[in-house]
Amino acid sequence: MNELAGWHEEKRSAWLYRVISDAESGTVRQILFLELAGAAERQAEIWAGTMRNKGIEPPLSYIPDLRTKLVAVLVRKLGPRALRAVLAAMKVRGMSIYNPANHVMPISLEQVGRRHKNMGGGNLRAAVFGVNDGLVSNASLIMGVAGASGQSAMIMLSGIAGLLAGAFSMAAGEYLSVKSQREMYEYQIGLERDELKEYPDEEAAELALIFQAKGLEREEARRLSKKLIADPDHALDTLTREELGLNPEELGSPWGAALFSFFSFATGAMVPLLPFLATTGAPALFFSMGATAVALFAVGATLSLFTGRHALSGGLRMLAIGAAAGGATYLIGKALGVTLG
């Protein structure tokens, strides 16, 4: 890492730590972030010393940039918890204490950084929403075209175009989203790796402060953090988890997310289209409406697993929303068909 860049990173962190400490006034976290600010200042001095050794004079003072000032305003207004993802991206450590799932006191080296495996609930939820998006959007498109023109060939062509356009759009958006997120995470992990090499004792001190915030006694926290830092690989993994709140094993695959999004959307979009591949005219439209209604109810009932609602009410609500969207586009298509015809 460039020495000047390292100095700026640490100074910015120290400045933000003080803002967070003020926002946490009266809580035990206030002291934690004040101490983290002091640790960041000491690390900035290390970078300054390195610059002086190379004949480079470090800046006289730190002036926060516009982005940092904006984040500070938001922290004061909304609180650090709401901004934890943004703060973590700006190299502010300890954000994992705001995640209830991670706020567990470690009592041994083996427990540090341990997390329960994700059992796929997030993927299931994403799949259901992807299917729902494809289902509602393509059913609405087909109903709109059916209202404007009763020609089965036109409806089928529009449905296929809607399926492909929507699926590729969803896939491209998901790819860019996960790719950008992964690049940010890899950058943060790279910073931790560099700093672990540059000043391991200071990193151990920061980690000890975070362990204290999770409930460990001061001496036990220091002992545990020093033991961790002695193993570079284990240390980097733990620093990534405990300071940044990231799981290095679950950064996400851009291509995997894109394909997953593509097929989820396409699966939903195929439902209202299938009847037109088997028959034509009014029967195809009625079969399409029936298949869409069943699928909407099923999606709504499945979503109740995540919302806690009763499956019947969840299914009926989704059916009503889909029916309203389809009915509206049908009427609009009908009006446009008459006007343009």
Protein Blocks (a to p, Z undefined) as FASTA:
>chain_A
ZZklmmmmmmmmmmmmmmmmmmmgoiaklmmmmmmmmmmmmmmmmmmmmmmmnopacdfb
dcddfklmmmmmmmmmnopklmmmmmmmnopghklmmpmklmccdfbfklgopacddehl
mmmmmmmmmmmmmmmmmmmmmmmmmmmpccfklmmmmmmmmmmmmmmmmmmmmmmmmmmm
mmmmmmmmmmmmmmmmmmmmlmmmmmmmmmmmnopafklmmmmmmmmmmpmklmmmmmmm
mmnopafklnopfklmmmmmmmmmmmmmmmmmmmmmmmgcjllmmmmmmmmmmmmmmmmm
mmmmmnopafklmmmmmmmmmmmmmmmmmmmmmmmmmmmZZ
